[in-house]
């Protein structure tokens, strides 16, 4: 599925002109559905959502809009007029998005309040925290921990890191033959050379 991610670019020193230019830029540079269909448009703030809503209205009628609320404050700008407009646009975004995700439970309560008793809200609102909920991670009894276990964790593990791990583990197993290495992360796809690097101590992984 193709996803369109909108950005807000400030082209002018005047905020109002910058907003209008950004919205126009997003709409103008999005192709019609006849040329390219987007299954989802991702908007991360109310101004993004205005662009997304207009794109859906005029160019991508079948697409869905996901509004990801990363922050919210009623007095965001500490200026009455700007705060009033911001809150109107935020409420408009929450009420008209096909999917709404939010990063905190407090924000989620505010979003539910804005949407009110809308029967269509079920399945639309989703809690999507920025980090794991550590209190929900099962606690391990220290007495049951494996003293011989080593964990190497990273989002992506490069070939150079694999080589370093290979050299290190060869030295470690000399003094600690019962050591077990757990590797958590992604490696380069279809890299069969990785298997050969681990042959010496694959029984320990």
C-alpha positions in Angstrom: 0.0 0.0 0.0 1.4 3.4 -0.9 1.4 6.0 1.9 1.5 9.7 1.4 3.2 11.6 4.3 2.6 15.3 4.4 5.0 17.9 5.6 4.6 21.4 6.7 7.2 23.7 5.2 7.5 27.3 6.2 8.3 29.3 3.1 7.7 32.7 4.4 8.5 34.9 7.4 4.8 35.6 7.7 3.1 32.6 9.3 -0.3 33.0 7.5 1.5 33.1 4.1 3.6 30.1 5.1 0.6 28.0 6.1 -1.2 28.8 2.8 1.9 28.0 0.7 2.4 24.7 2.6 -1.2 23.6 2.0 -1.1 24.6 -1.6 2.3 22.8 -2.0 0.9 19.6 -0.6 -2.2 19.6 -2.7 -0.5 20.7 -5.9 2.2 18.1 -5.7 -0.2 15.1 -5.0 -1.2 13.3 -8.2 -4.8 12.5 -9.0 -6.0 9.0 -8.2 -6.1 8.2 -11.9 -2.3 8.5 -12.0 -1.5 7.1 -8.6 -3.6 5.7 -5.8 -2.6 6.3 -2.2 -4.1 3.9 0.3 -3.3 6.1 3.3 -2.4 9.7 4.0 -0.5 10.3 7.2 -1.0 13.7 8.9 0.9 14.6 12.1 -0.6 18.0 13.0 -3.9 19.9 12.3 -2.4 21.8 9.4 -1.2 18.5 7.8 -4.7 17.3 8.2 -6.2 20.3 6.4 -4.0 19.4 3.4 -4.9 15.7 3.7 -8.6 16.5 3.9 -8.5 18.7 0.8 -6.5 16.1 -1.1 -9.0 13.4 -0.2 -11.9 15.7 -1.2 -10.5 16.7 -4.6 -7.8 14.2 -5.7 -7.8 10.9 -3.7 -11.4 10.2 -2.8 -10.9 6.6 -1.9 -7.9 7.1 0.4 -7.9 6.9 4.2 -6.5 9.6 6.5 -4.5 8.7 9.6 -4.2 11.6 12.0 -1.3 10.9 14.4 -1.5 13.3 17.4 2.0 13.7 18.8 1.2 16.5 21.2 -1.7 18.7 22.3 -2.1 21.8 24.4 -5.1 24.1 24.7 -2.8 27.1 25.2 -0.2 26.1 22.6 0.7 29.6 21.5 -0.4 31.6 24.5 -2.2 33.9 22.1 -6.0 33.8 22.1 -6.6 34.0 18.4 -3.9 31.4 17.4 -5.0 29.1 20.2 -8.6 29.4 19.1 -7.8 28.5 15.5 -5.5 25.7 16.6 -8.1 24.1 18.8 -10.7 24.4 16.0 -8.4 22.7 13.5 -7.4 20.0 16.0 -11.0 19.2 16.8 -11.8 19.1 13.0 -8.9 16.7 12.5 -10.0 14.3 15.3 -13.6 14.3 14.2 -12.9 13.7 10.5 -9.9 11.4 10.4 -10.5 7.8 9.4 -8.0 6.6 12.0 -6.7 8.6 15.0 -3.6 7.5 16.9 -2.2 9.3 20.0 1.0 9.0 22.1 -0.4 9.4 25.6 -3.4 8.2 27.5 -4.1 11.8 28.7 -4.2 12.9 25.1 -6.5 10.0 24.3 -9.0 11.1 26.9 -9.0 14.6 25.4 -9.6 13.1 21.9 -12.5 11.0 23.2 -13.9 14.1 24.7 -13.7 16.0 21.4 -15.3 13.2 19.4 -18.1 12.8 22.0 -20.4 9.9 22.0 -19.8 9.0 18.4 -20.8 5.4 17.6 -18.3 5.5 14.7 -15.3 6.0 17.1 -15.0 2.3 17.8 -12.0 0.9 15.9 -10.8 4.4 14.9 -9.0 5.6 18.1 -5.7 3.8 18.9 -3.1 4.4 21.6 0.3 4.4 20.0 3.0 5.3 22.6 6.4 6.7 21.7 8.1 4.2 23.9 7.4 0.8 25.5 5.2 0.7 28.5 7.8 -0.6 30.9 5.4 -1.3 33.7 3.8 -3.9 31.5 7.0 -5.8 30.8 7.2 -9.0 32.9 9.7 -8.7 35.7 12.4 -11.4 35.9 13.4 -12.9 39.2 17.1 -12.2 39.6 17.7 -15.7 40.9 16.4 -17.1 37.6 18.5 -15.0 35.4 21.0 -16.9 33.2 24.4 -15.6 34.3 26.0 -16.9 31.0 23.6 -15.0 28.7 24.7 -12.0 26.7 22.2 -9.8 24.8 23.2 -7.6 21.8 20.3 -5.5 20.7 20.0 -2.9 17.9 17.5 -1.9 15.2 19.9 -2.9 12.4 23.1 -5.0 12.8 25.7 -4.3 10.0 28.1 -6.8 8.6 31.0 -5.0 10.4 29.3 -5.6 13.7 28.8 -9.2 12.9 32.5 -9.5 12.3 33.3 -7.8 15.6 30.9 -10.1 17.4 32.5 -13.1 15.8 35.9 -12.1 17.0 34.7 -11.2 20.5 32.8 -14.4 21.1 35.7 -16.5 20.1 37.7 -14.9 22.9 34.9 -15.1 25.4 34.1 -18.8 24.9 37.8 -19.7 25.8 37.2 -18.6 29.4 33.4 -19.0 29.5 32.5 -22.0 27.5 28.8 -21.9 28.6 28.1 -18.4 27.4 25.1 -17.8 25.2 24.7 -14.8 22.9 21.2 -13.5 22.0 21.2 -11.2 19.0 18.1 -9.0 18.6 17.7 -6.9 15.5 17.6 -6.8 11.7 20.4 -7.8 9.3 21.0 -7.2 5.7 18.6 -9.3 3.6 19.8 -12.3 1.6 23.3 -12.0 3.1 24.3 -15.6 3.2 27.8 -14.7 4.3 26.5 -14.1 7.8 25.8 -17.8 8.3 29.5 -18.6 7.7 30.7 -16.0 10.1 28.7 -17.7 12.9 29.6 -21.3 12.1 32.3 -21.5 14.7 29.9 -20.7 17.6 26.4 -21.1 16.1 25.6 -23.6 18.9 25.9 -20.7 21.3 23.5 -18.3 19.6 
